[in-house]
């Protein structure tokens, strides 16, 4: 299951910088994860200061 970024996102960009597969991009007010590119590694969740990314499902 791909990760998803919640509304807790503060748009700091840490997740995008930490993503090894470049699946994260800036969206409308928060960052978004492309589920087709996400490899479910959890790197985004590890670097997020507010814990916004989490596994879907």
Rosetta silent file (secondary structure, phi, psi, omega in degrees, C-alpha in Angstrom):
SEQUENCE: XXXXXXXXXXXXXXXXXXXXXXXXXXXXXXXXXXXXXXXXXXXXXXXXXXXXXXXXX
SCORE:     score description
SCORE:     0.000 S_00000001
   1 L     0.000  135.643  179.373    0.000    0.000    0.000 S_00000001
   2 L   -72.457  158.342  174.341    1.267    3.433   -0.906 S_00000001
   3 E   -82.105  156.613  177.999    1.780    6.162    1.652 S_00000001
   4 E  -135.687  146.309 -179.303   -0.560    9.137    1.758 S_00000001
   5 E  -100.458  125.806 -177.751    0.010   12.616    3.202 S_00000001
   6 L   -80.666  176.999  178.170   -2.628   13.892    5.624 S_00000001
   7 L   -70.474   -5.131  175.823   -3.900   17.433    6.127 S_00000001
   8 L   -70.382  -13.188 -177.154   -1.338   17.779    8.943 S_00000001
   9 L   -54.321  131.804  178.598    1.186   18.573    6.179 S_00000001
  10 L  -105.652   10.782  176.445    2.956   21.916    6.645 S_00000001
  11 L    55.788   42.337 -179.126    4.423   21.883    3.090 S_00000001
  12 L   -83.888  -21.712  178.008    8.041   21.980    4.307 S_00000001
  13 L    88.428   -0.410 -179.440    9.303   19.679    1.543 S_00000001
  14 H   -60.320  -39.299 -178.665   11.272   17.325    3.798 S_00000001
  15 H   -64.681  -43.874 -179.382    9.348   14.312    2.493 S_00000001
  16 H   -63.374  -40.592  179.135   10.012   15.150   -1.155 S_00000001
  17 H   -67.663  -30.067 -177.788   13.727   15.578   -0.470 S_00000001
  18 H   -90.284   -4.710 -176.738   13.798   12.249    1.392 S_00000001
  19 L   -81.672  118.881 -178.025   11.902   10.210   -1.206 S_00000001
  20 L   -73.237  -15.851 -177.423   14.246    7.831   -3.094 S_00000001
  21 L  -114.690   13.886  176.785   11.821    7.347   -6.006 S_00000001
  22 L    51.735   43.490 -178.751   10.715   10.963   -6.509 S_00000001
  23 L   -90.557   -5.368 -173.803    7.074   10.058   -5.870 S_00000001
  24 E  -111.261  132.265  178.147    6.310   13.222   -3.884 S_00000001
  25 E  -137.864  162.183 -179.676    5.441   16.605   -5.355 S_00000001
  26 E   -74.354  127.195  179.825    3.977   19.859   -4.118 S_00000001
  27 L  -107.355 -153.728 -178.690    0.201   19.847   -4.375 S_00000001
  28 L   -84.866   89.321  178.414   -2.529   22.319   -3.515 S_00000001
  29 L    87.516  -12.714  176.732   -1.515   23.491   -0.034 S_00000001
  30 L  -154.293  166.187  178.752    0.218   20.225    0.882 S_00000001
  31 E   -81.772  154.733 -177.866    2.517   17.665   -0.661 S_00000001
  32 E  -130.039  147.320  179.134    1.126   14.637   -2.506 S_00000001
  33 E  -107.661  128.911  176.449    2.434   11.126   -3.108 S_00000001
  34 L   -79.817  111.312 -176.568    2.003    9.451   -6.506 S_00000001
  35 L   -64.059  -21.154  178.571    0.804    5.931   -5.607 S_00000001
  36 L   -73.578  -26.940 -179.088    2.140    4.602   -8.924 S_00000001
  37 L   -98.158  -24.081 -176.034    5.697    5.616   -7.970 S_00000001
  38 L   -63.981  129.836  179.072    5.565    4.986   -4.197 S_00000001
  39 L  -104.913   11.612  173.741    7.494    1.869   -3.143 S_00000001
  40 L    61.739   38.568 -175.922    6.140    1.910    0.431 S_00000001
  41 L   -88.019  -23.660  178.353    9.591    2.404    1.988 S_00000001
  42 L    86.956    3.188 -179.906    8.561    4.880    4.703 S_00000001
  43 H   -58.424  -37.971 -179.309   11.386    7.357    4.089 S_00000001
  44 H   -64.006  -42.202 -179.668    8.886   10.227    3.934 S_00000001
  45 H   -66.262  -33.251 -179.217    7.378    9.333    7.304 S_00000001
  46 H   -67.657  -34.008 -175.052   10.824    9.152    8.896 S_00000001
  47 H   -97.066  -12.259 -176.740   11.788   12.709    7.898 S_00000001
  48 L   -70.994  124.659 -179.058    8.423   14.471    8.338 S_00000001
  49 L   -72.570  -16.662 -178.854    8.471   16.823   11.366 S_00000001
  50 L  -116.770    4.083  176.332    4.676   16.580   11.864 S_00000001
  51 L    69.318   30.961 -177.345    4.063   12.913   10.976 S_00000001
  52 L   -70.798  -39.901  179.897    1.827   13.674    7.992 S_00000001
  53 E   -75.740  137.544  175.313    2.742   10.680    5.762 S_00000001
  54 E  -151.657  162.733 -179.504    1.226    7.348    6.736 S_00000001
  55 E   -71.500  138.831  174.630    0.350    4.059    5.076 S_00000001
  56 L   -77.067  157.659  172.702   -2.988    3.860    3.341 S_00000001
  57 L   108.034    0.000    0.000   -5.347    1.067    4.132 S_00000001
